[in-house]
Amino acid sequence: MDLATLVGPIGAIVALAAAVITGGSASKFLNTASLLIVIVGTLLVVLMKFNLGQFLGATGVAKRASFKKLVIHRN
């Protein structure tokens, strides 16, 4: 697994947790309309760029990026 694949999501969760801890209530950071716009909007824009087969195949690519060992070839 690539280190950045691990550090990115963990860092995002830590940053969100720190914001909630320092800013008060978690409900301030969760807004259903905003989440729909960001998540669904992002998926639809990606679907505009790629065909359906590529779009659906992206889950396999994400799985391989997250769970496959990184092999570094050094000369």
PQR file with spaces between the fields and no chain letter, atoms N, CA, C, O and H, PARSE charges and radii, in Angstrom:
ATOM       1  N    MET     1       0.845   -1.169    0.000 -0.4000 1.5000
ATOM       2  CA   MET     1       0.000    0.000    0.000 -0.0000 2.0000
ATOM       3  C    MET     1       0.892    1.235    0.000  0.5500 1.7000
ATOM       4  O    MET     1       1.899    1.287    0.706 -0.5500 1.4000
ATOM       5  N    ASP     2       0.517    2.209   -0.786 -0.4000 1.5000
ATOM       6  CA   ASP     2       1.230    3.469   -0.835 -0.0000 2.0000
ATOM       7  C    ASP     2       0.965    4.250    0.452  0.5500 1.7000
ATOM       8  O    ASP     2      -0.165    4.295    0.938 -0.5500 1.4000
ATOM       9  H    ASP     2      -0.301    2.166   -1.360  0.4000 1.0000
ATOM      10  N    LEU     3       1.994    4.853    0.988 -0.4000 1.5000
ATOM      11  CA   LEU     3       1.865    5.591    2.247 -0.0000 2.0000
ATOM      12  C    LEU     3       0.860    6.736    2.132  0.5500 1.7000
ATOM      13  O    LEU     3       0.100    6.987    3.067 -0.5500 1.4000
ATOM      14  H    LEU     3       2.913    4.817    0.594  0.4000 1.0000
ATOM      15  N    ALA     4       0.850    7.431    0.996 -0.4000 1.5000
ATOM      16  CA   ALA     4      -0.080    8.548    0.813 -0.0000 2.0000
ATOM      17  C    ALA     4      -1.530    8.079    0.810  0.5500 1.7000
ATOM      18  O    ALA     4      -2.420    8.818    1.232 -0.5500 1.4000
ATOM      19  H    ALA     4       1.468    7.227    0.236  0.4000 1.0000
ATOM      20  N    THR     5      -1.776    6.862    0.339 -0.4000 1.5000
ATOM      21  CA   THR     5      -3.129    6.308    0.341 -0.0000 2.0000
ATOM      22  C    THR     5      -3.622    6.094    1.761  0.5500 1.7000
ATOM      23  O    THR     5      -4.824    6.157    2.024 -0.5500 1.4000
ATOM      24  H    THR     5      -1.053    6.261   -0.003  0.4000 1.0000
ATOM      25  N    LEU     6      -2.709    5.844    2.664 -0.4000 1.5000
ATOM      26  CA   LEU     6      -3.055    5.649    4.064 -0.0000 2.0000
ATOM      27  C    LEU     6      -3.106    6.983    4.814  0.5500 1.7000
ATOM      28  O    LEU     6      -4.018    7.213    5.608 -0.5500 1.4000
ATOM      29  H    LEU     6      -1.733    5.792    2.451  0.4000 1.0000
ATOM      30  N    VAL     7      -2.139    7.852    4.569 -0.4000 1.5000
ATOM      31  CA   VAL     7      -2.035    9.122    5.299 -0.0000 2.0000
ATOM      32  C    VAL     7      -3.172   10.076    4.935  0.5500 1.7000
ATOM      33  O    VAL     7      -3.676   10.787    5.804 -0.5500 1.4000
ATOM      34  H    VAL     7      -1.397    7.665    3.925  0.4000 1.0000
ATOM      35  N    GLY     8      -3.580   10.102    3.677 -0.4000 1.5000
ATOM      36  CA   GLY     8      -4.630   11.027    3.234 -0.0000 2.0000
ATOM      37  C    GLY     8      -5.933   10.889    4.002  0.5500 1.7000
ATOM      38  O    GLY     8      -6.367   11.853    4.633 -0.5500 1.4000
ATOM      39  H    GLY     8      -3.170    9.524    2.971  0.4000 1.0000
ATOM      40  N    PRO     9      -6.576    9.725    3.974 -0.5600 1.5000
ATOM      41  CA   PRO     9      -7.846    9.579    4.689  0.2800 2.0000
ATOM      42  C    PRO     9      -7.712    9.730    6.202  0.5500 1.7000
ATOM      43  O    PRO     9      -8.574   10.321    6.852 -0.5500 1.4000
ATOM      44  N    ILE    10      -6.632    9.194    6.754 -0.4000 1.5000
ATOM      45  CA   ILE    10      -6.437    9.323    8.209 -0.0000 2.0000
ATOM      46  C    ILE    10      -6.237   10.783    8.584  0.5500 1.7000
ATOM      47  O    ILE    10      -6.795   11.252    9.576 -0.5500 1.4000
ATOM      48  H    ILE    10      -5.932    8.714    6.226  0.4000 1.0000
ATOM      49  N    GLY    11      -5.446   11.503    7.800 -0.4000 1.5000
ATOM      50  CA   GLY    11      -5.234   12.927    8.051 -0.0000 2.0000
ATOM      51  C    GLY    11      -6.522   13.724    7.959  0.5500 1.7000
ATOM      52  O    GLY    11      -6.756   14.629    8.761 -0.5500 1.4000
ATOM      53  H    GLY    11      -4.993   11.122    6.994  0.4000 1.0000
ATOM      54  N    ALA    12      -7.358   13.392    6.988 -0.4000 1.5000
ATOM      55  CA   ALA    12      -8.641   14.088    6.846 -0.0000 2.0000
ATOM      56  C    ALA    12      -9.534   13.847    8.054  0.5500 1.7000
ATOM      57  O    ALA    12     -10.185   14.774    8.536 -0.5500 1.4000
ATOM      58  H    ALA    12      -7.168   12.657    6.337  0.4000 1.0000
ATOM      59  N    ILE    13      -9.574   12.613    8.551 -0.4000 1.5000
ATOM      60  CA   ILE    13     -10.391   12.298    9.722 -0.0000 2.0000
ATOM      61  C    ILE    13      -9.861   13.019   10.959  0.5500 1.7000
ATOM      62  O    ILE    13     -10.639   13.539   11.758 -0.5500 1.4000
ATOM      63  H    ILE    13      -9.046   11.860    8.160  0.4000 1.0000
ATOM      64  N    VAL    14      -8.539   13.050   11.114 -0.4000 1.5000
ATOM      65  CA   VAL    14      -7.941   13.754   12.264 -0.0000 2.0000
ATOM      66  C    VAL    14      -8.235   15.251   12.187  0.5500 1.7000
ATOM      67  O    VAL    14      -8.554   15.872   13.202 -0.5500 1.4000
ATOM      68  H    VAL    14      -7.907   12.628   10.464  0.4000 1.0000
ATOM      69  N    ALA    15      -8.130   15.833   10.996 -0.4000 1.5000
ATOM      70  CA   ALA    15      -8.419   17.262   10.837 -0.0000 2.0000
ATOM      71  C    ALA    15      -9.878   17.569   11.157  0.5500 1.7000
ATOM      72  O    ALA    15     -10.177   18.566   11.814 -0.5500 1.4000
ATOM      73  H    ALA    15      -7.871   15.329   10.172  0.4000 1.0000
ATOM      74  N    LEU    16     -10.778   16.718   10.695 -0.4000 1.5000
ATOM      75  CA   LEU    16     -12.196   16.911   10.989 -0.0000 2.0000
ATOM      76  C    LEU    16     -12.471   16.764   12.479  0.5500 1.7000
ATOM      77  O    LEU    16     -13.222   17.553   13.053 -0.5500 1.4000
ATOM      78  H    LEU    16     -10.535   15.909   10.161  0.4000 1.0000
ATOM      79  N    ALA    17     -11.868   15.758   13.111 -0.4000 1.5000
ATOM      80  CA   ALA    17     -12.048   15.566   14.548 -0.0000 2.0000
ATOM      81  C    ALA    17     -11.501   16.764   15.326  0.5500 1.7000
ATOM      82  O    ALA    17     -12.125   17.210   16.289 -0.5500 1.4000
ATOM      83  H    ALA    17     -11.258   15.117   12.645  0.4000 1.0000
ATOM      84  N    ALA    18     -10.355   17.282   14.923 -0.4000 1.5000
ATOM      85  CA   ALA    18      -9.782   18.454   15.600 -0.0000 2.0000
ATOM      86  C    ALA    18     -10.691   19.667   15.445  0.5500 1.7000
ATOM      87  O    ALA    18     -10.861   20.442   16.387 -0.5500 1.4000
ATOM      88  H    ALA    18      -9.849   16.919   14.141  0.4000 1.0000
ATOM      89  N    ALA    19     -11.277   19.834   14.261 -0.4000 1.5000
ATOM      90  CA   ALA    19     -12.192   20.957   14.050 -0.0000 2.0000
ATOM      91  C    ALA    19     -13.427   20.830   14.925  0.5500 1.7000
ATOM      92  O    ALA    19     -13.904   21.824   15.473 -0.5500 1.4000
ATOM      93  H    ALA    19     -11.139   19.205   13.497  0.4000 1.0000
ATOM      94  N    VAL    20     -13.947   19.620   15.062 -0.4000 1.5000
ATOM      95  CA   VAL    20     -15.129   19.406   15.903 -0.0000 2.0000
ATOM      96  C    VAL    20     -14.779   19.655   17.367  0.5500 1.7000
ATOM      97  O    VAL    20     -15.545   20.289   18.091 -0.5500 1.4000
ATOM      98  H    VAL    20     -13.559   18.813   14.617  0.4000 1.0000
ATOM      99  N    ILE    21     -13.625   19.156   17.801 -0.4000 1.5000
ATOM     100  CA   ILE    21     -13.221   19.316   19.203 -0.0000 2.0000
ATOM     101  C    ILE    21     -13.013   20.787   19.549  0.5500 1.7000
ATOM     102  O    ILE    21     -13.436   21.240   20.613 -0.5500 1.4000
ATOM     103  H    ILE    21     -13.002   18.641   17.212  0.4000 1.0000
ATOM     104  N    THR    22     -12.366   21.533   18.660 -0.4000 1.5000
ATOM     105  CA   THR    22     -12.090   22.945   18.964 -0.0000 2.0000
ATOM     106  C    THR    22     -13.272   23.849   18.668  0.5500 1.7000
ATOM     107  O    THR    22     -13.372   24.940   19.231 -0.5500 1.4000
ATOM     108  H    THR    22     -12.023   21.166   17.796  0.4000 1.0000
ATOM     109  N    GLY    23     -14.183   23.404   17.777 -0.4000 1.5000
ATOM     110  CA   GLY    23     -15.272   24.279   17.364 -0.0000 2.0000
ATOM     111  C    GLY    23     -16.608   23.979   17.996  0.5500 1.7000
ATOM     112  O    GLY    23     -17.558   24.731   17.778 -0.5500 1.4000
ATOM     113  H    GLY    23     -14.101   22.519   17.320  0.4000 1.0000
ATOM     114  N    GLY    24     -16.729   22.933   18.757 -0.4000 1.5000
ATOM     115  CA   GLY    24     -18.000   22.645   19.405 -0.0000 2.0000
ATOM     116  C    GLY    24     -18.695   21.437   18.835  0.5500 1.7000
ATOM     117  O    GLY    24     -18.115   20.353   18.783 -0.5500 1.4000
ATOM     118  H    GLY    24     -15.957   22.322   18.934  0.4000 1.0000
ATOM     119  N    SER    25     -19.921   21.604   18.409 -0.4000 1.5000
ATOM     120  CA   SER    25     -20.801   20.517   18.009 -0.0000 2.0000
ATOM     121  C    SER    25     -20.450   19.954   16.631  0.5500 1.7000
ATOM     122  O    SER    25     -20.067   20.693   15.724 -0.5500 1.4000
ATOM     123  H    SER    25     -20.392   22.485   18.451  0.4000 1.0000
ATOM     124  N    ALA    26     -20.587   18.645   16.492 -0.4000 1.5000
ATOM     125  CA   ALA    26     -20.340   17.994   15.206 -0.0000 2.0000
ATOM     126  C    ALA    26     -21.408   18.372   14.181  0.5500 1.7000
ATOM     127  O    ALA    26     -21.151   18.338   12.978 -0.5500 1.4000
ATOM     128  H    ALA    26     -20.898   18.045   17.229  0.4000 1.0000
ATOM     129  N    SER    27     -22.599   18.729   14.649 -0.4000 1.5000
ATOM     130  CA   SER    27     -23.678   19.078   13.720 -0.0000 2.0000
ATOM     131  C    SER    27     -23.355   20.337   12.916  0.5500 1.7000
ATOM     132  O    SER    27     -23.933   20.548   11.850 -0.5500 1.4000
ATOM     133  H    SER    27     -22.808   18.757   15.627  0.4000 1.0000
ATOM     134  N    LYS    28     -22.454   21.166   13.405 -0.4000 1.5000
ATOM     135  CA   LYS    28     -22.039   22.347   12.645 -0.0000 2.0000
ATOM     136  C    LYS    28     -21.290   21.949   11.380  0.5500 1.7000
ATOM     137  O    LYS    28     -21.258   22.706   10.410 -0.5500 1.4000
ATOM     138  H    LYS    28     -21.985   20.995   14.271  0.4000 1.0000
ATOM     139  N    PHE    29     -20.691   20.767   11.388 -0.4000 1.5000
ATOM     140  CA   PHE    29     -19.858   20.340   10.280 -0.0000 2.0000
ATOM     141  C    PHE    29     -20.572   19.393    9.324  0.5500 1.7000
ATOM     142  O    PHE    29     -20.019   19.041    8.282 -0.5500 1.4000
ATOM     143  H    PHE    29     -20.718   20.152   12.176  0.4000 1.0000
ATOM     144  N    LEU    30     -21.778   18.978    9.658 -0.4000 1.5000
ATOM     145  CA   LEU    30     -22.539   18.081    8.801 -0.0000 2.0000
ATOM     146  C    LEU    30     -23.777   18.789    8.281  0.5500 1.7000
ATOM     147  O    LEU    30     -24.640   19.213    9.050 -0.5500 1.4000
ATOM     148  H    LEU    30     -22.227   19.264   10.505  0.4000 1.0000
ATOM     149  N    ASN    31     -23.848   18.908    6.973 -0.4000 1.5000
ATOM     150  CA   ASN    31     -24.975   19.549    6.327 -0.0000 2.0000
ATOM     151  C    ASN    31     -25.379   18.655    5.157  0.5500 1.7000
ATOM     152  O    ASN    31     -24.603   18.468    4.220 -0.5500 1.4000
ATOM     153  H    ASN    31     -23.146   18.563    6.348  0.4000 1.0000
ATOM     154  N    THR    32     -26.577   18.111    5.209 -0.4000 1.5000
ATOM     155  CA   THR    32     -27.012   17.137    4.210 -0.0000 2.0000
ATOM     156  C    THR    32     -26.967   17.698    2.798  0.5500 1.7000
ATOM     157  O    THR    32     -26.480   17.030    1.886 -0.5500 1.4000
ATOM     158  H    THR    32     -27.208   18.263    5.970  0.4000 1.0000
ATOM     159  N    ALA    33     -27.462   18.902    2.604 -0.4000 1.5000
ATOM     160  CA   ALA    33     -27.473   19.492    1.266 -0.0000 2.0000
ATOM     161  C    ALA    33     -26.049   19.655    0.732  0.5500 1.7000
ATOM     162  O    ALA    33     -25.786   19.373   -0.437 -0.5500 1.4000
ATOM     163  H    ALA    33     -27.858   19.445    3.345  0.4000 1.0000
ATOM     164  N    SER    34     -25.139   20.107    1.583 -0.4000 1.5000
ATOM     165  CA   SER    34     -23.755   20.277    1.156 -0.0000 2.0000
ATOM     166  C    SER    34     -23.104   18.943    0.802  0.5500 1.7000
ATOM     167  O    SER    34     -22.383   18.840   -0.190 -0.5500 1.4000
ATOM     168  H    SER    34     -25.352   20.336    2.533  0.4000 1.0000
ATOM     169  N    LEU    35     -23.364   17.927    1.618 -0.4000 1.5000
ATOM     170  CA   LEU    35     -22.817   16.607    1.338 -0.0000 2.0000
ATOM     171  C    LEU    35     -23.335   16.060    0.008  0.5500 1.7000
ATOM     172  O    LEU    35     -22.572   15.477   -0.762 -0.5500 1.4000
ATOM     173  H    LEU    35     -23.950   18.011    2.424  0.4000 1.0000
ATOM     174  N    LEU    36     -24.626   16.246   -0.264 -0.4000 1.5000
ATOM     175  CA   LEU    36     -25.191   15.790   -1.531 -0.0000 2.0000
ATOM     176  C    LEU    36     -24.557   16.512   -2.712  0.5500 1.7000
ATOM     177  O    LEU    36     -24.221   15.892   -3.721 -0.5500 1.4000
ATOM     178  H    LEU    36     -25.246   16.719    0.362  0.4000 1.0000
ATOM     179  N    ILE    37     -24.397   17.815   -2.579 -0.4000 1.5000
ATOM     180  CA   ILE    37     -23.799   18.581   -3.667 -0.0000 2.0000
ATOM     181  C    ILE    37     -22.371   18.117   -3.932  0.5500 1.7000
ATOM     182  O    ILE    37     -21.985   17.917   -5.084 -0.5500 1.4000
ATOM     183  H    ILE    37     -24.671   18.318   -1.759  0.4000 1.0000
ATOM     184  N    VAL    38     -21.600   17.947   -2.888 -0.4000 1.5000
ATOM     185  CA   VAL    38     -20.195   17.578   -3.066 -0.0000 2.0000
ATOM     186  C    VAL    38     -20.051   16.139   -3.559  0.5500 1.7000
ATOM     187  O    VAL    38     -19.362   15.894   -4.549 -0.5500 1.4000
ATOM     188  H    VAL    38     -21.914   18.109   -1.952  0.4000 1.0000
ATOM     189  N    ILE    39     -20.684   15.197   -2.888 -0.4000 1.5000
ATOM     190  CA   ILE    39     -20.479   13.786   -3.223 -0.0000 2.0000
ATOM     191  C    ILE    39     -21.179   13.412   -4.529  0.5500 1.7000
ATOM     192  O    ILE    39     -20.547   12.879   -5.440 -0.5500 1.4000
ATOM     193  H    ILE    39     -21.244   15.396   -2.083  0.4000 1.0000
ATOM     194  N    VAL    40     -22.467   13.686   -4.623 -0.4000 1.5000
ATOM     195  CA   VAL    40     -23.207   13.335   -5.839 -0.0000 2.0000
ATOM     196  C    VAL    40     -22.727   14.178   -7.012  0.5500 1.7000
ATOM     197  O    VAL    40     -22.580   13.671   -8.124 -0.5500 1.4000
ATOM     198  H    VAL    40     -22.981   14.120   -3.883  0.4000 1.0000
ATOM     199  N    GLY    41     -22.484   15.456   -6.771 -0.4000 1.5000
ATOM     200  CA   GLY    41     -21.982   16.326   -7.836 -0.0000 2.0000
ATOM     201  C    GLY    41     -20.652   15.849   -8.371  0.5500 1.7000
ATOM     202  O    GLY    41     -20.438   15.842   -9.583 -0.5500 1.4000
ATOM     203  H    GLY    41     -22.604   15.868   -5.868  0.4000 1.0000
ATOM     204  N    THR    42     -19.752   15.450   -7.486 -0.4000 1.5000
ATOM     205  CA   THR    42     -18.449   14.940   -7.910 -0.0000 2.0000
ATOM     206  C    THR    42     -18.608   13.679   -8.747  0.5500 1.7000
ATOM     207  O    THR    42     -17.982   13.550   -9.799 -0.5500 1.4000
ATOM     208  H    THR    42     -19.925   15.456   -6.501  0.4000 1.0000
ATOM     209  N    LEU    43     -19.439   12.751   -8.290 -0.4000 1.5000
ATOM     210  CA   LEU    43     -19.659   11.517   -9.047 -0.0000 2.0000
ATOM     211  C    LEU    43     -20.250   11.800  -10.429  0.5500 1.7000
ATOM     212  O    LEU    43     -19.860   11.166  -11.410 -0.5500 1.4000
ATOM     213  H    LEU    43     -19.948   12.856   -7.436  0.4000 1.0000
ATOM     214  N    LEU    44     -21.174   12.735  -10.511 -0.4000 1.5000
ATOM     215  CA   LEU    44     -21.795   13.040  -11.800 -0.0000 2.0000
ATOM     216  C    LEU    44     -20.832   13.744  -12.754  0.5500 1.7000
ATOM     217  O    LEU    44     -20.865   13.498  -13.960 -0.5500 1.4000
ATOM     218  H    LEU    44     -21.490   13.250   -9.715  0.4000 1.0000
ATOM     219  N    VAL    45     -19.988   14.604  -12.232 -0.4000 1.5000
ATOM     220  CA   VAL    45     -18.988   15.259  -13.086 -0.0000 2.0000
ATOM     221  C    VAL    45     -17.978   14.240  -13.602  0.5500 1.7000
ATOM     222  O    VAL    45     -17.574   14.299  -14.763 -0.5500 1.4000
ATOM     223  H    VAL    45     -19.961   14.804  -11.252  0.4000 1.0000
ATOM     224  N    VAL    46     -17.571   13.310  -12.750 -0.4000 1.5000
ATOM     225  CA   VAL    46     -16.663   12.245  -13.187 -0.0000 2.0000
ATOM     226  C    VAL    46     -17.346   11.389  -14.252  0.5500 1.7000
ATOM     227  O    VAL    46     -16.707   10.982  -15.222 -0.5500 1.4000
ATOM     228  H    VAL    46     -17.900   13.261  -11.806  0.4000 1.0000
ATOM     229  N    LEU    47     -18.623   11.117  -14.081 -0.4000 1.5000
ATOM     230  CA   LEU    47     -19.372   10.336  -15.059 -0.0000 2.0000
ATOM     231  C    LEU    47     -19.468   11.064  -16.399  0.5500 1.7000
ATOM     232  O    LEU    47     -19.522   10.420  -17.447 -0.5500 1.4000
ATOM     233  H    LEU    47     -19.142   11.447  -13.294  0.4000 1.0000
ATOM     234  N    MET    48     -19.490   12.393  -16.378 -0.4000 1.5000
ATOM     235  CA   MET    48     -19.495   13.159  -17.622 -0.0000 2.0000
ATOM     236  C    MET    48     -18.182   12.983  -18.387  0.5500 1.7000
ATOM     237  O    MET    48     -18.169   12.998  -19.618 -0.5500 1.4000
ATOM     238  H    MET    48     -19.446   12.916  -15.527  0.4000 1.0000
ATOM     239  N    LYS    49     -17.090   12.819  -17.661 -0.4000 1.5000
ATOM     240  CA   LYS    49     -15.766   12.736  -18.282 -0.0000 2.0000
ATOM     241  C    LYS    49     -15.458   11.343  -18.818  0.5500 1.7000
ATOM     242  O    LYS    49     -14.813   11.214  -19.858 -0.5500 1.4000
ATOM     243  H    LYS    49     -17.100   12.807  -16.662  0.4000 1.0000
ATOM     244  N    PHE    50     -15.911   10.297  -18.123 -0.4000 1.5000
ATOM     245  CA   PHE    50     -15.584    8.925  -18.479 -0.0000 2.0000
ATOM     246  C    PHE    50     -16.840    8.159  -18.852  0.5500 1.7000
ATOM     247  O    PHE    50     -17.944    8.521  -18.445 -0.5500 1.4000
ATOM     248  H    PHE    50     -16.436   10.402  -17.278  0.4000 1.0000
ATOM     249  N    ASN    51     -16.665    7.099  -19.630 -0.4000 1.5000
ATOM     250  CA   ASN    51     -17.836    6.290  -19.976 -0.0000 2.0000
ATOM     251  C    ASN    51     -18.232    5.427  -18.774  0.5500 1.7000
ATOM     252  O    ASN    51     -17.501    5.354  -17.787 -0.5500 1.4000
ATOM     253  H    ASN    51     -15.768    6.805  -19.960  0.4000 1.0000
ATOM     254  N    LEU    52     -19.382    4.782  -18.866 -0.4000 1.5000
ATOM     255  CA   LEU    52     -19.932    4.040  -17.731 -0.0000 2.0000
ATOM     256  C    LEU    52     -19.024    2.890  -17.305  0.5500 1.7000
ATOM     257  O    LEU    52     -18.879    2.633  -16.110 -0.5500 1.4000
ATOM     258  H    LEU    52     -19.976    4.841  -19.668  0.4000 1.0000
ATOM     259  N    GLY    53     -18.416    2.201  -18.253 -0.4000 1.5000
ATOM     260  CA   GLY    53     -17.516    1.098  -17.921 -0.0000 2.0000
ATOM     261  C    GLY    53     -16.302    1.571  -17.127  0.5500 1.7000
ATOM     262  O    GLY    53     -15.904    0.940  -16.148 -0.5500 1.4000
ATOM     263  H    GLY    53     -18.534    2.410  -19.224  0.4000 1.0000
ATOM     264  N    GLN    54     -15.721    2.683  -17.557 -0.4000 1.5000
ATOM     265  CA   GLN    54     -14.574    3.234  -16.833 -0.0000 2.0000
ATOM     266  C    GLN    54     -14.995    3.707  -15.442  0.5500 1.7000
ATOM     267  O    GLN    54     -14.277    3.504  -14.464 -0.5500 1.4000
ATOM     268  H    GLN    54     -16.045    3.196  -18.352  0.4000 1.0000
ATOM     269  N    PHE    55     -16.149    4.330  -15.368 -0.4000 1.5000
ATOM     270  CA   PHE    55     -16.662    4.843  -14.093 -0.0000 2.0000
ATOM     271  C    PHE    55     -16.868    3.706  -13.098  0.5500 1.7000
ATOM     272  O    PHE    55     -16.453    3.798  -11.942 -0.5500 1.4000
ATOM     273  H    PHE    55     -16.733    4.495  -16.162  0.4000 1.0000
ATOM     274  N    LEU    56     -17.508    2.639  -13.554 -0.4000 1.5000
ATOM     275  CA   LEU    56     -17.764    1.509  -12.664 -0.0000 2.0000
ATOM     276  C    LEU    56     -16.482    0.743  -12.352  0.5500 1.7000
ATOM     277  O    LEU    56     -16.363    0.154  -11.277 -0.5500 1.4000
ATOM     278  H    LEU    56     -17.845    2.564  -14.492  0.4000 1.0000
ATOM     279  N    GLY    57     -15.537    0.742  -13.263 -0.4000 1.5000
ATOM     280  CA   GLY    57     -14.265    0.071  -13.036 -0.0000 2.0000
ATOM     281  C    GLY    57     -13.361    0.809  -12.066  0.5500 1.7000
ATOM     282  O    GLY    57     -12.365    0.253  -11.604 -0.5500 1.4000
ATOM     283  H    GLY    57     -15.634    1.220  -14.136  0.4000 1.0000
ATOM     284  N    ALA    58     -13.689    2.037  -11.755 -0.4000 1.5000
ATOM     285  CA   ALA    58     -12.855    2.831  -10.850 -0.0000 2.0000
ATOM     286  C    ALA    58     -12.832    2.249   -9.439  0.5500 1.7000
ATOM     287  O    ALA    58     -11.862    2.453   -8.709 -0.5500 1.4000
ATOM     288  H    ALA    58     -14.498    2.489  -12.130  0.4000 1.0000
ATOM     289  N    THR    59     -13.869    1.537   -9.045 -0.4000 1.5000
ATOM     290  CA   THR    59     -13.858    0.935   -7.712 -0.0000 2.0000
ATOM     291  C    THR    59     -12.761   -0.119   -7.606  0.5500 1.7000
ATOM     292  O    THR    59     -12.116   -0.250   -6.566 -0.5500 1.4000
ATOM     293  H    THR    59     -14.657    1.371   -9.638  0.4000 1.0000
ATOM     294  N    GLY    60     -12.555   -0.864   -8.682 -0.4000 1.5000
ATOM     295  CA   GLY    60     -11.475   -1.850   -8.690 -0.0000 2.0000
ATOM     296  C    GLY    60     -10.115   -1.184   -8.614  0.5500 1.7000
ATOM     297  O    GLY    60      -9.213   -1.674   -7.934 -0.5500 1.4000
ATOM     298  H    GLY    60     -13.079   -0.757   -9.527  0.4000 1.0000
ATOM     299  N    VAL    61      -9.969   -0.075   -9.308 -0.4000 1.5000
ATOM     300  CA   VAL    61      -8.709    0.668   -9.267 -0.0000 2.0000
ATOM     301  C    VAL    61      -8.467    1.206   -7.858  0.5500 1.7000
ATOM     302  O    VAL    61      -7.348    1.128   -7.350 -0.5500 1.4000
ATOM     303  H    VAL    61     -10.701    0.322   -9.860  0.4000 1.0000
ATOM     304  N    ALA    62      -9.491    1.741   -7.234 -0.4000 1.5000
ATOM     305  CA   ALA    62      -9.355    2.262   -5.871 -0.0000 2.0000
ATOM     306  C    ALA    62      -9.003    1.149   -4.893  0.5500 1.7000
ATOM     307  O    ALA    62      -8.210    1.349   -3.973 -0.5500 1.4000
ATOM     308  H    ALA    62     -10.400    1.804   -7.647  0.4000 1.0000
ATOM     309  N    LYS    63      -9.594   -0.018   -5.096 -0.4000 1.5000
ATOM     310  CA   LYS    63      -9.301   -1.153   -4.228 -0.0000 2.0000
ATOM     311  C    LYS    63      -7.839   -1.579   -4.380  0.5500 1.7000
ATOM     312  O    LYS    63      -7.153   -1.845   -3.393 -0.5500 1.4000
ATOM     313  H    LYS    63     -10.238   -0.180   -5.844  0.4000 1.0000
ATOM     314  N    ARG    64      -7.374   -1.639   -5.631 -0.4000 1.5000
ATOM     315  CA   ARG    64      -5.975   -2.016   -5.858 -0.0000 2.0000
ATOM     316  C    ARG    64      -5.024   -0.970   -5.286  0.5500 1.7000
ATOM     317  O    ARG    64      -3.973   -1.319   -4.748 -0.5500 1.4000
ATOM     318  H    ARG    64      -7.931   -1.423   -6.433  0.4000 1.0000
ATOM     319  N    ALA    65      -5.382    0.311   -5.397 -0.4000 1.5000
ATOM     320  CA   ALA    65      -4.527    1.375   -4.865 -0.0000 2.0000
ATOM     321  C    ALA    65      -4.453    1.309   -3.348  0.5500 1.7000
ATOM     322  O    ALA    65      -3.436    1.671   -2.755 -0.5500 1.4000
ATOM     323  H    ALA    65      -6.235    0.595   -5.834  0.4000 1.0000
ATOM     324  N    SER    66      -5.513    0.853   -2.726 -0.4000 1.5000
ATOM     325  CA   SER    66      -5.560    0.826   -1.272 -0.0000 2.0000
ATOM     326  C    SER    66      -4.963   -0.431   -0.661  0.5500 1.7000
ATOM     327  O    SER    66      -4.420   -0.377    0.443 -0.5500 1.4000
ATOM     328  H    SER    66      -6.339    0.558   -3.207  0.4000 1.0000
ATOM     329  N    PHE    67      -5.048   -1.549   -1.346 -0.4000 1.5000
ATOM     330  CA   PHE    67      -4.686   -2.814   -0.719 -0.0000 2.0000
ATOM     331  C    PHE    67      -3.536   -3.567   -1.367  0.5500 1.7000
ATOM     332  O    PHE    67      -3.139   -4.618   -0.862 -0.5500 1.4000
ATOM     333  H    PHE    67      -5.489   -1.592   -2.243  0.4000 1.0000
ATOM     334  N    LYS    68      -2.994   -3.073   -2.455 -0.4000 1.5000
ATOM     335  CA   LYS    68      -1.891   -3.764   -3.110 -0.0000 2.0000
ATOM     336  C    LYS    68      -0.567   -3.220   -2.592  0.5500 1.7000
ATOM     337  O    LYS    68      -0.424   -2.020   -2.360 -0.5500 1.4000
ATOM     338  H    LYS    68      -3.316   -2.220   -2.865  0.4000 1.0000
ATOM     339  N    LYS    69       0.395   -4.113   -2.416 -0.4000 1.5000
ATOM     340  CA   LYS    69       1.702   -3.696   -1.935 -0.0000 2.0000
ATOM     341  C    LYS    69       2.422   -2.885   -3.007  0.5500 1.7000
ATOM     342  O    LYS    69       2.350   -3.195   -4.196 -0.5500 1.4000
ATOM     343  H    LYS    69       0.279   -5.088   -2.605  0.4000 1.0000
ATOM     344  N    LEU    70       3.105   -1.859   -2.571 -0.4000 1.5000
ATOM     345  CA   LEU    70       3.904   -1.034   -3.466 -0.0000 2.0000
ATOM     346  C    LEU    70       5.246   -1.714   -3.693  0.5500 1.7000
ATOM     347  O    LEU    70       5.927   -2.093   -2.740 -0.5500 1.4000
ATOM     348  H    LEU    70       3.164   -1.607   -1.605  0.4000 1.0000
ATOM     349  N    VAL    71       5.618   -1.865   -4.944 -0.4000 1.5000
ATOM     350  CA   VAL    71       6.897   -2.481   -5.297 -0.0000 2.0000
ATOM     351  C    VAL    71       7.794   -1.400   -5.864  0.5500 1.7000
ATOM     352  O    VAL    71       7.445   -0.750   -6.851 -0.5500 1.4000
ATOM     353  H    VAL    71       5.064   -1.557   -5.718  0.4000 1.0000
ATOM     354  N    ILE    72       8.938   -1.206   -5.252 -0.4000 1.5000
ATOM     355  CA   ILE    72       9.885   -0.190   -5.714 -0.0000 2.0000
ATOM     356  C    ILE    72      11.086   -0.910   -6.316  0.5500 1.7000
ATOM     357  O    ILE    72      11.733   -1.730   -5.664 -0.5500 1.4000
ATOM     358  H    ILE    72       9.221   -1.733   -4.451  0.4000 1.0000
ATOM     359  N    HIS    73      11.366   -0.585   -7.568 -0.4000 1.5000
ATOM     360  CA   HIS    73      12.521   -1.165   -8.250 -0.0000 2.0000
ATOM     361  C    HIS    73      13.666   -0.166   -8.200  0.5500 1.7000
ATOM     362  O    HIS    73      13.532    0.966   -8.664 -0.5500 1.4000
ATOM     363  H    HIS    73      10.840    0.081   -8.098  0.4000 1.0000
ATOM     364  N    ARG    74      14.767   -0.578   -7.650 -0.4000 1.5000
ATOM     365  CA   ARG    74      15.937    0.292   -7.567 -0.0000 2.0000
ATOM     366  C    ARG    74      17.062   -0.296   -8.404  0.5500 1.7000
ATOM     367  O    ARG    74      17.307   -1.502   -8.372 -0.5500 1.4000
ATOM     368  H    ARG    74      14.876   -1.498   -7.274  0.4000 1.0000
ATOM     369  N    ASN    75      17.729    0.547   -9.137 -0.4000 1.5000
ATOM     370  CA   ASN    75      18.851    0.103   -9.963 -0.0000 2.0000
ATOM     371  C    ASN    75      20.161    0.412   -9.294  0.5500 1.7000
ATOM     372  O    ASN    75      21.221    0.111   -9.842 -0.5500 1.4000
ATOM     373  H    ASN    75      17.530    1.526   -9.163  0.4000 1.0000
